[in-house]
């Protein structure tokens, strides 16, 4: 008998599906959508200009900061913050070229200059094609395996890292100048810095660190009690940011020590869970929530907040300008993400710059996504649904 | 919503939640993720209710919404980049003579998402290739290649005592 037929059971966890909540969320979305239609005409002309004081953050809790549970590490080699650098005021949108006129494409990573961009396209024949853009020129990256593949990051010398599915699961790879290197038997490579150091995982719950693409990986240590570690990103000095059990924001430092990041405060109380997703020049971005993974009642109704840590001061704060955790952070601590209305935005020190999209905005923030941000804030790459609703790889040039 | 549509929606959804949770559970292999997927589906359904209630086969319409939501690259890119919905992976199940469905579920979880959706629609819901293609918005060739790869993966992952269909 067909084994899939045996799966005719409901989850053994109590249902968290809530019809009333579906209705209230849908109504809120409809209101936002109607609001978007009203301002739609204005958006065309305003979209590419700076929109400071965009939103007072209706319904957001007080963006309180300063959890000083973990003081700044004075011996840290992180350079002083470069404050008061003015951010760009407007960004211009261009589609990135794709090979063979492929119908759909998106961006998955970029180097800190924005000259190298990694992504993947979706050939008409099915499947996935990893690609790299260098100064706007696209080339295909042939990765072993033809199930599913993705490059996750690339550095300033064009060394890209990612994974490709084999029949047994994901396998981590590095790629440069047409040459692919298998990094380990199983797992994923998530990020690479300009020194060529790589972080990822072994697909079995352990974080991995490769000193270089030619070196064997080392397992990142975890404190007692942690079941799984997620290594997401690596800074230029080798500091790795990630999480433990998808619940505790965590750092692995170049000197071999490791420590937890402080929980940002939500409505005056430390967040129940938080995770670090990106790191750059001592700025860490990620998520925080007041509901833990096991809080069945409110796990799916509690919002997920964007969080940012400054490793120089040890300060953790929520980012009220963003609806979801930032998609990238740069050397100034500027971030890209989506605002409360769903628009892709660049959040600099003082300004919020709205990034124009190819088609209509959606309040849930899936129409246009800015995935990468250069250190000078001038090059942002990501994806935007065109008028037919198809995802296209795009680049924003900001000035 | 006026004209009794809201009552109709609530009545329909309340009755369908168990079936939707089953489908979402086969696809995601995890109770929490399944509920997130159902919640997302019924939220969108509310917004589209006027169109949906006129559908010839409302159950099939909603099933399509849920499966598309599951394989949607937009949602995929979104959840991959943002990761905020991610919760710890359940422990893999070893074949310790556990109930067949636990073993099958654990194996299915290791099959890539598109293949998993194709397998579920073809072998759980017994839908023909062309219908699956229409539902997922891809070609019949793609459905066939996902099927054969997905079945091959299951054959490799499942203990020999559990028989996997040939095609």
Interface residues (C-beta under 8 A of the other chain):
Chain A: X1 X2 X3 X4 X5 X6 X7 X8 X9 X10 X11 X12 X13 X15 X16 X17 X18 X19 X21 X22 X23 X25 X26 X27 X29 X30 X104 X106 X122 X126 X147 X148 X165 X167 X168 X169 X205 X227 X228 X245 X246 X247 X275 X277 X287 X289 X293 X299 X300 X304 X324 X325 X327 X365 X366 X369 X371 X383 X385 X391
Chain B: X6 X9 X10 X13 X14 X17 X18 X20 X21 X22 X25 X26 X30 X31 X32 X34 X35 X36 X38 X39 X42 X43 X44 X45 X46 X47 X73 X74 X75 X77 X78 X81 X82 X83 X84 X85 X86 X87 X88 X89 X100 X101 X104 X105 X108 X110 X112 X114 X115 X119 X120 X123 X124 X138 X139 X141 X142 X145 X149 X152 X153 X154 X156 X158 X162 X163 X164 X165
